[in-house]
């Protein structure tokens, strides 16, 4: 199921021994555009610390109860490697984090989740079974920090990033929600990360390999719209692009 990041940021986190806080924001990498960590707001419980939770520990999203089920206890979270809130996430921290939780590192392997295209749970695979040799150095960004980045088409600016659409099954960012109200009177559209050429972090700008006119004529998106596969088909056909679900069905 697809959820907007801002929607999930209002959800409570339900641990194995009760509520552990609420979702605050997400960190994603700019290679696979996958969510690597949920940042938890624990209120006054663990002040002065950023509490990170890996999607490996995110079991399900309950839309009706507005919570995210996490398979961690308060003690596990309290004793996990600390991250200073004013410092970026380093690979050294990630190694210690994944070692502590005994999780397979996502940066070792050729797929979105290392040796696999999907999040594999503890009961499905153990860390010692990983034989992948390929590795890469992740660069993580916050969804909140990239919100409001301007979108640069081939022939000019066309809007700004308003939100992110996240796939609960793979924790991949499927779309960026683009607000074009300063250009076309308020129309919102979706753009896949697959159509992004590059991101200029210095300029706070996302460059897409699309024209202004093609984006203007794309299927309109609204906050009330249910993102069905029919809508996604229509969107990808408009841009003459293959859907992400086609490649992923081959990987299964």
N, C-alpha and C positions, 0 to 999 in steps of 0.2 A: 504493500500500500504506500502511496505517496503522501508526504506531509510537508508543509512549509516549516522552515526553521523557526520563524517567529511564533508559529502555533505551538511547536514543541517547547519553546522557551517559557511557556506559561504552565507546563506540566510539572507535577510533583514526581519525585523519584521514590519508588517503593522498594526498599531493600529487603533482605531476608528476615530482619528483625524490626521492621517498621520503616517509617518515612525517614529519609536521609537528607532531604532538602528538595531543591527544585532545579530544573534545567536553566542554565544561564545563557550559554552560547555554545558554539561548536568550533573545533579546529579541524581543518581539512588540508589535504596536500594538493599541490597544483600540478601533479602528474596524472593521477587517476581521478582526481576530484572526488575522493572518498572521505567521509567523516572518519577521523582517527581518534578523536576524543570528544566527549561531552564534558563541558565545564559545569560542575555542580555548585550551586549557591547553598551552603549549609547554614546560613544565618549566623547565629552566635556560637554554633557548635565548634567549628574549627576556624576561628578568626585568623586573618592574616595569611591564609593559605589558599592557593588554587587547587581545588580537588578535581582531578581528572578521572573520567571513567571511559574505558575502551568499549567500543561496540561489541567486543567479545562478551562483555558482561551485561549488555542490554538485551534482555530476553524478549520483551514485547512492548508494544505501545497500545494502551487502552484508551481509545478515543472517547468512549462513553464516560469513563471515570477520570479522564484527563490526567493520566499518570503513565510513567514508564517503569516497567518492572526491571529491577536490577538484581543480579544474583550475587550480591556482596553484602556483608554485614558491616555495621558501624566500626567494629574493631579492625576489619580488613582495610577499610578506607582510612581510618585514623593512623594505621601503622604503615601505609604505603609510602614510597619515596616522596618527600615533600618537594614542591615546586614553588619558587618565589614568584609572587604575582607580578613583579616588575621585570621579569626576565623571560626571554623567549624559550621555547621548548627545544632543548638540545638533544642530539642523538645519544649522548651519554646518559641523560635523564631517561630517555625512552628505553634504553637497554636495561637500566636498573628497574624501571617500571614493569617491563615485560618479564624480567627475571623474577621479580617479586610475586607477580600473579601467575607465573608459569604458563605464559601464553606464547604462541608462535609469532615471531616478529613479522609484521606485514611487509617490511622492506626487503626481506630475503625471498626472492622468487620473481617470476615473470608475470604473475597475476595481480589483481587488485589487492588480494589478501595473501600475498606471498606465494606459497605453493598452490593456492586455491583461488578461484574467482569469487568465492563467497566466504562469509564468516563461518568458520568451523568451530563448533562447541567442544568443550572438554571431553564429552563422552564420544565424540567422533574422531578425534585425533589427539595425539600427544606431541609435545614439543620435540621429543627425541626422534620422531618419525620424519622430520623435515630433512630432505636431501638436496634441496635447491641450492645452486651455487651462485646464481645471479643475485646481485644486491644493488641498491640505489640509496642515495642520500636524500631523505625526505625534507621538504621545506614546508612548514605548516603555517597556515594563515587562519585568522579568526573570521567567522561569518559576520560578526558585528563590524570588524575593521574594514571588510571589503564592501559592506553595505554602503551605498551612495557613490561607489566608484562609477565614473562615467563610461558609457559604451561608445566606442569609436567604430563606425562602419567603414567600408572601403571609401566612401565619399562624404564622410562627415560624422559628427556626433548625432546620436539618436535617442539618448535617454540615460538612465542611471540604474544601478542595481538596487532593487527594493527588497528582495528576499531570495531564498534558495528553496528548491523543491527536493526533498530527500526521500530516497527509496528505503523503506523500513527493512526490506529483505536483505539488501546488500550494503546499506548505509552509504550508497553512492549519491552524489549530487546529480540529479538528472537534468535539472533546468535552473537557470537564473531567471527570476521574475524581473522584467525590465519595465520601468515606468517611463512613458514618453510624454507626460503631461505638458512639458515645456515645448514640445514639438508638434504633437497632433491632438491636443485637447484632452489628454487624460487616458488614452488607450494603453493598456498593459499587454505585453506579449511575453512569450517564453523563448529562451535561447538555450540550446544545449551546450554544455562545455565542449562537446566535440567540434563545435563550429567556432571555437575561439582560437585565434592565431597566437596571441601572447597577452601577457598582463604587464603593464608598466607600474611597478609598485611605487616608483618615485613620483609618477604623474597621477597616481590613483585612477588608472584608466584601463579598461578592458577592450582589446582590439579583436573584432570579429571579422571573419572572411565572408561578409554579407553586404549587400547594398542597402541604403536607406529605404528604397522603394520596396525591395523584397520583404523587409521587416515590416514596413507599413501595411503591406497587403497580407501579412501572415494572419492565421486565425487568432482572433482576440481572446485574451485571457481575463477572467475576473476572479475576485476572491471567493465568489460563491460557486464558481465552476467546479464540477466534479471531473477530476482528471481521469477520464476513461481511456482505454486503449484505442477506441475510435477517434477520440480527439488527438491522441498522440500520433496515430496513423496519418490523420489529416495534416498535422503540423509537419511531420517528416516528409510527407509527399509534397507539400508546398515548397520545401527547400531541396527536394530531390535527394534526400538523405535516407540512408538505411537506419532503421530503428535499433536502439541499443539491445533490445530484447532478442534480436535475430542472432547477433554474435554470441550472446550469453547462452542462448539455447544450445549452441554448438558446444560450448564449454562444459555443459552439464554431463 
